[in-house]
Amino acid sequence: MAKSSTASSSSMTSAPAPDTAADGNSTIAPLPATYEAALKELEALVSGLDSGQLPLDELLGAYQRGAQLLAFCKSKLQAVEDQIKVLDGNELKPWTPG
């Protein structure tokens, strides 16, 4: 049991926590207030990642922020879907434009 404790403590010191920069400063940005704002920021991050011009340290941070934004957007969409299910008697019906 002492070995697993030692192993976990050594692995914890090898890299900074995901919510801290290499210098130890917190890097967590607040999530946007709306789905639309989160999607806009996510699209900008993807564009930056696709460009291949980000330095490696910024690349990791952009990826982590993108994962946060993606989870936020998914949760907002799920909440809307759940509300639609309630309105349609717990059955999600296909949407057809009028």
LINVENCOR-V73130 format. One record per pair of residues at least 12 apart in sequence whose C-alpha atoms are under 7 Angstrom apart, sorted by sequence separation. I is the first residue (numbers start at 0). J is the second residue. If there is no record, write none. Layout:
BEGIN
i = {I:I}
j = {J:J}
END
This chain:
BEGIN
i = {44:44:41:41:37:37:34:34}
j = {61:65:65:68:68:72:72:75}
END
